[in-house]
Amino acid sequence: MPLQRHHKILIGSFSTIVIIFMISTSVFLYLLFVKTNVNYATLNQKINGIEKDTNSKITGLSEGLIETKNLIGSELGSLNKELDLLKASAGEDFSGIIESSISSVVTIRTNSGQGTGFIINSGGYIVTNAHVLSDSNGNLASGIQAITSDGNARTAEFIGYDGNLDIAVLKISGTWNALEFDDSNDVQVGEKVIAIGNPLGLQFSVSQGIVSAVHRTGSNGLEVYIQTDAALNPGNSGGPLINTNGKVIGINNFKIGGGENLGFALESNYIIETVNKISQEELQQELIN
C-alpha cells in the first residue's frame, strides 16, 4: 500500500509538471505570436510611412519640375517678344509683331460686303467699324460672320454700336488671344505703324507707314483721328493700326480720295471708351480694362 501511494504521488507530480510545462509553452508561444504580430504591424507602419514620404517627395519634385518648365517657357516667350519689339523699333522687321498679332485679326463678312475687325477680349469679343455691318439702306446687314486666321468662318453675334464714332462690337464663341491697346495720347508724329486688314478682299494683308498727324478732325467734327500714310483701301475698315510695341493705337476708319496715302484711324483711347460704353449698356460689364 505505501508503495502504491508513492507511485500515485509520483504520477500526480509528473502530470502536474507536464501540465505546467504545457501551459508555460502555450503562454510562451502566445507571447511570441503577439510579439511577432506587433513587430509585423510596426514594420508595416514604418513601410507605409516611408512610402508616403517618398511619394510626397516625388510629387513635390514633379510639381517643381513642371513649375520650372512653365517658368522657362514663359521667360522664353517674353524674350522672343522683346526681341521682336527690338527688331521692329530698330529697323524694318515687323515680322514678329505681325505673326503674333494676325491671329487676333478677323475678316468681317456680311450679305452686303466685308471689312475687318480684331479681337479685344479673350471671350471672343470683336471691335469693327459700324459701317462694315451696314447694308445699302443703312440698316444692320444679315449673315454676319467673322473669318479667323485659321480660315474658319464663324457666326458673329451683334452686341451693339456707336454711330457717331462708327464703332460696333461683335462676339464669336471660344477663347481667343486679344490685341492689347496703347495710350493714344503717347502717339508721336513720325513713329512707325502697320495696318492689318482685308483690302479689296485680300485677307490679312499688311501695310506699313508712319503717323503723319494726330488729333485730326473727322466727318463727325471730332478731333479724334490719327492720320497715317500706311496704305488703306476698301476692306481695311475696322482693322487695327499697330505700333512697334505690337499694341493697337487706332482702328482704321476712312481715307480721303483723290490723294495719296491719306488714311485715318480712330484713336485707341476713344475705342476703349466707346467699346466699354456699349458693353456696359448691353452686357453690364467692361470688355477692355
GIVEN-V199553 format. One record per pair of residues at least 24 apart in sequence whose C-alpha atoms are under 6 Angstrom apart, sorted by the first residue. I is the first residue (numbers start at 1). J is the second residue. Records with the same first field share a line. If there is no record, write none. Layout:
# GIVEN-V199553
I->J  J
This chain:
# GIVEN-V199553
85->245
88->244
89->244
97->246
103->149
104->177  178
106->146  147  148
107->146  147
108->145  146
109->144  145
110->143  144
111->142  143
115->235  236  237
116->197  198  236  237  238  239
117->238  239
119->178
120->178  179
121->178
122->175  176  177  178
123->175
124->171  172  173  175  176
125->170  171
126->169  170  171
127->168  169
128->167  168  238
129->166  167  168  238
130->166  167  168
180->247
181->247  248
182->247  248  249
184->249  267  268  269
189->213
193->242  243
194->241  242
195->240  241
196->239  240
197->236  239
198->235  236
199->233  234  235  236
200->234  235
207->231
224->266  267
225->264  265  266  267
226->264  265
227->263  264
228->263
229->261  262
231->261
232->263
